[in-house]
Amino acid sequence: MQAVAKTTENVSDQIAIETLFSYLDKGIDDVEAGRVHTVDEAFQIIRDRMENEL
């Protein structure tokens, strides 16, 4: 049973890491395309995306 729990934790961690990197990639793409946001706008975008993910 412990092995299953550890595997589930690893999968959850992996999904979280992949999601974070996908957001970072999108942010880098936006900057390269000249679409920049203020810090407040950026945090609001992050909050909105996190709420939609949950």
Residue frames relative to the residue before (quaternion, step in Angstrom):
aa qw qx qy qz dx dy dz
M 1.0000 0.0000 0.0000 0.0000 0.00 0.00 0.00
Q 0.6404 0.5278 -0.3328 0.4478 3.60 0.98 -0.77
A 0.6205 0.5431 -0.3466 0.4471 3.57 1.04 -0.73
V 0.6448 0.5132 -0.3225 0.4657 3.58 0.99 -0.80
A 0.6454 0.5168 -0.3198 0.4626 3.59 0.96 -0.84
K 0.6602 0.4958 -0.3132 0.4692 3.59 0.92 -0.84
T 0.6370 0.5204 -0.3299 0.4633 3.58 0.98 -0.79
T 0.6471 0.5109 -0.3146 0.4704 3.59 0.96 -0.84
E 0.6399 0.5131 -0.3257 0.4703 3.59 0.96 -0.82
N 0.6555 0.5148 -0.3134 0.4550 3.59 0.92 -0.88
V 0.6495 0.5036 -0.3186 0.4723 3.58 0.98 -0.83
S 0.6483 0.5103 -0.3183 0.4670 3.60 0.94 -0.87
D 0.6451 0.5104 -0.3155 0.4731 3.58 0.97 -0.85
Q 0.6564 0.5164 -0.3103 0.4541 3.57 0.93 -0.88
I 0.6459 0.5064 -0.3194 0.4737 3.59 0.96 -0.83
A 0.6473 0.5180 -0.3176 0.4602 3.60 0.96 -0.86
I 0.6598 0.5033 -0.3050 0.4673 3.58 0.93 -0.87
E 0.6669 0.4973 -0.3051 0.4636 3.59 0.91 -0.89
T 0.6322 0.5227 -0.3280 0.4686 3.58 1.04 -0.75
L 0.6448 0.5220 -0.3170 0.4597 3.56 0.92 -0.90
F 0.6906 0.4718 -0.2906 0.4647 3.58 0.84 -0.93
S 0.6197 0.5263 -0.3625 0.4557 3.61 1.03 -0.61
Y 0.6307 0.5108 -0.3285 0.4832 3.60 1.07 -0.73
L 0.6513 0.5083 -0.3184 0.4649 3.59 0.95 -0.82
D 0.6329 0.5251 -0.3271 0.4655 3.59 1.00 -0.80
K 0.6412 0.5143 -0.3187 0.4719 3.57 0.97 -0.86
G 0.6493 0.5208 -0.3140 0.4568 3.58 0.97 -0.84
I 0.6467 0.5049 -0.3131 0.4784 3.56 0.98 -0.82
D 0.6353 0.5231 -0.3258 0.4654 3.59 0.99 -0.82
D 0.6413 0.5243 -0.3220 0.4584 3.58 0.99 -0.84
V 0.6604 0.5011 -0.3096 0.4657 3.59 0.89 -0.90
E 0.6662 0.5037 -0.3065 0.4567 3.58 0.89 -0.89
A 0.6974 0.4484 -0.2659 0.4917 3.59 1.11 -0.67
G 0.5593 -0.6321 0.3797 0.3788 3.58 1.28 0.01
R 0.5295 0.5901 -0.4284 0.4334 3.58 1.26 0.22
V 0.0834 0.8089 -0.5722 0.1059 3.55 -0.17 1.27
H 0.2188 -0.7693 0.5927 0.0951 3.54 -1.21 0.61
T 0.5253 -0.5710 0.5024 0.3816 3.53 -1.24 0.38
V 0.6742 -0.4811 0.3569 0.4320 3.57 -1.24 0.28
D 0.6532 0.5175 -0.3168 0.4529 3.58 0.93 -0.87
E 0.6494 0.5048 -0.3148 0.4737 3.59 0.97 -0.83
A 0.6500 0.5294 -0.3161 0.4442 3.56 0.95 -0.88
F 0.6765 0.4781 -0.2993 0.4736 3.58 0.91 -0.87
Q 0.6250 0.5236 -0.3466 0.4638 3.60 1.04 -0.66
I 0.6232 0.5289 -0.3318 0.4710 3.58 1.00 -0.79
I 0.6544 0.5079 -0.3077 0.4680 3.57 0.94 -0.91
R 0.6505 0.5133 -0.3192 0.4600 3.60 0.91 -0.90
D 0.6595 0.5140 -0.3071 0.4544 3.57 0.91 -0.91
R 0.6744 0.4890 -0.2976 0.4663 3.58 0.92 -0.86
M 0.6393 0.5173 -0.3302 0.4633 3.58 1.01 -0.77
E 0.6474 0.5092 -0.3252 0.4646 3.60 0.96 -0.79
N 0.6653 0.5009 -0.3011 0.4646 3.60 1.02 -0.77
E 0.6407 0.5313 -0.3183 0.4538 3.58 1.13 -0.64
L 0.6778 0.4699 -0.2959 0.4819 3.58 1.05 -0.72
